[in-house]
Amino acid sequence: MTAAADGLVIVDKPAGLTSHDVVARLRRLTGTRRVGHGGTLDPMATGVLVVGVGKATRLLGHLALAEKEYQATIRLGQATSTADAEGEVISGAPADALTLDQVRAAAHKLTGEIQRAGDRLLDVDATVTCSSGTYIRALARDLGEALGVGGHVIALRRTRAGAYDLGMARTLDQLEADLSLIPLARAAADAFRSRELTGDEARRLSHGGRLPGGGSGHPGPEAAFAPDGTLIALVELRDGQICPVVVFV
């Protein structure tokens, strides 16, 4: 199999697969082992998983993926050992008498509507916007504890990771039929400010060299392009010099 070009794939991860499982599938589809992902999703979770192929694996650590958005369904009235539906029920209390105002008052960052009630349980749909390191299972557990009834996640879907949302995501079946990537240069241009290089500057950066001053004044890396549009490196201004952060050629 001919290896795919370097770039990003925005996958709509299905339930039941680990993020590593998705990477393994894409290694087979792309014909290269140079595949990695940014931002792990639990097996029960679905939705946006950003995957890098080839040289784009080196881009993943620099993408602004910290802010994420999820659609979650939280079941109130039961606490589980894992704070999700895969764990064993360890405690519970009737939740069918809770009002939406009570749930909202306890939720803080969680917002949503009561979805359905029955068997003394209450399911709440919530939209969560959070930074990396936030665990939706922990929020569900804390919400249940605050309401005195227990709680756990029964469904979780990531709808956005940084600038990448479900509208850009494709299922594994779709990728099996038509594997298309966001090319490396385009992915970098979309994610960072661009710097146009001269031929000599491109050669120097491609060998890890530095360039004299002339920063844009904007924080964070810039994507540096050769005159022919090739992505040479991500660069940043340090001590008055333009320094490569990661070199792609």
N, C-alpha and C positions, 0 to 999 in steps of 0.2 A: 504494500500500500504506500502511495506517495504521501509524505508528511504534509500536513496542512500548513498554511502560512502562519506567521506570528500574529496574534491578536487576542481579543477578548471574546468570550462567549457568555451571554447572560442566560442562565438556565432557569427554567421553572421547575425546581426540584419536586419530585413526587414524594408522597409519604412512604415510609418503609425503607428508604435508602439512606445511608449515611452520606455525608459530603464526600468522603473518600470513595464511596461506591460510584458517585457521579464522576469523579475524576478518573476512575478506572474505565468507565464507559467511554469517556472522551479520549482517553489515551488510545483506546482501540479504534475509535472513529477517526482520530487525527493521524494515527500512525507514528506518534512520538510519545516518549515518556515525559517530556518536558511540559507537564500540565499541572497546574496548582489552582487552589481556590482562595478567595478572600472572604472571611467571615463564615464560620461553621454553622450549619443548621442541624438540629437534632433529627434523628430518623423520623419522628412523628410529624415534624414541621414540613411545610411546603413553601414554595415561592422562590424569590430572587436569590440566586447564588452566582456570584461573579467568578468566572473561571478564566485563567490566563493560559494561553498556549504558546509554546516556544519562548521567544524572547520576552513576550508579554508577562511571563511569570515574574520577571524582574520589575515589572511595573506595579504589580499588585500591592506591594508594601507601601507605595507612595500615593495610591489613590485615596481620595477623601471618602472612605466608606464608613466612617465612625457613626454618622447619624443614620438610624434605621427606622423603618415603620412596619408595624405588624397589625394584622387583624387577628384577634384572639377571641376564643370562646372560653369563658371561665365558669366552671360549675361550682356554685355555692351550695353548701350543705354537706360536703364531704372533703376531708383532707386525705391525701395519699402519701405514701412513703417517698415518692419522687416529685411530688407537686404537679404531676401530669397524669394522663390516663393510663400510662404504662405501669404505674405503681400500684401497690395494694392499699385499700382503704384502711386508714388507721384511726380515724375519728370522724364525727359528724354531728350535726344538729339540724333541726328543721329550718329551712330557709325560705319556705313558700310565703311567709308573712312579711318578708322584707319588701320595702318600697324602693322605687327607683331613686328617690331622694336620699334614702339611707345609703344605698350603694354608691351614689355619686359623692356623698359627703365623705365616705371612707376611701374612695378610690384615688383621690388627688390627681395623679397624672392619667389615670384610666378614665376614658369617657365612653359611654355606650348606652344601649337600650336593653331592657329586659327582653329576652328572646322568647323564652318559654318556661313554664313551670309545671311541675308534676312530681309525684312521689316524694313530696316535701323537699325537692331540690329546686334550684333556680339557676338557669343558664343566662349568662350576661355576655353580650357581644361588646368588645372593646377595641378601640383604636389606640395604639401605643406608639408614640414617637420617642425614641430614646437614643442614648449614645452607646458605644461599645462597652461591654462589661455589664450591661443591664440584662438580667435574666427574667423573662416573662413568667416563668414558673414561680420565681421568688415573689414577684408582684402578686400573682394569684394567691399564693400561700398567705402573704401578708394581708391581702384584702379579706380573705376568709377569716383570718385571725382577728382583724379589726372589727369585723361584724359578729364575731363570736360563733360562727357556724362552720368554719373550715372552707377551704377552696382549693381547686386545682384546675389546670389547663386541660381541656379536652380537644381543642383544635387550635392550630397556630399556623398562620400564613404570613411570610415576610413579603410585603408589597413594595418595599423600596430599600435599597442599600446605597447610600450616597446619592448620586445622580441617576442611578440605574433602577428602573421600576418594572412592574409587570408588563407594561406595554412593550418593553424591549425584550422580554424573556421568551424563550422557546422551550417546549417540552423536549424530553429525550427522543420521543418518537418523531417529532418534527425535525430534530437535528439528525436523526438516522436517515431521514428522507432527503434532507438538504442541509448539509453542514455549512453554515456561513458564519464568518467571524467579523467582528469590528476590527479592521486592520490596525496594527500597532501604531502607525503614524497618526491615524485618525483618532484613536483612543487617547493618545497623548495630547493631541491638539484640543480635543473636547474637554480634557480634564485640567489642563494647565495653560498658562499664558505661553505664547510662542515667541521664540527668538530666532531670527533669520541669521544664518552664519555665512561668511565668505568661504570660499573653497579652502583657503589656508586655515581659517579658524576651525572648520569641520575636521581637517586632518589632525590638527593639534588636539582637539577634544577627543577624537577617536582613539588617540594613544594615551589618554589620561592626562593630557596637558592642561594648563590653565590659561585663561585669557585675561588681559588687563581690564580692570574696572568696567564702568558703563552699565551698572545694574538698572533695572527698570524702576526700582523703588518699591516694588510689590513684594510682600513676604511670600515665602514658599518657593518651591522649585519652578523652573520654566522648562518647556520642551524646546530643545535646540535643534534646528533643521538645517541640513545642507542645502545648497542652491537648487538641487534636483528634487527636494522634498523629502529626502531620507531623514528619518529620525536618528540623530547622532547620540544624544544624551539628554538626561535631565540635569540641569545646572542650577546653581544658586550662588549668590554673591557672598563671599567670605573675605574679610580683611581687604576689601578693595579689589578683589580678583574674582573672576567668574570661574567657578570650580565645578567639575563634573560630580554629580551625586551617583549616577549610574550610567554606564556607557553601553549602548546597544549595538555598536558596530566594531 
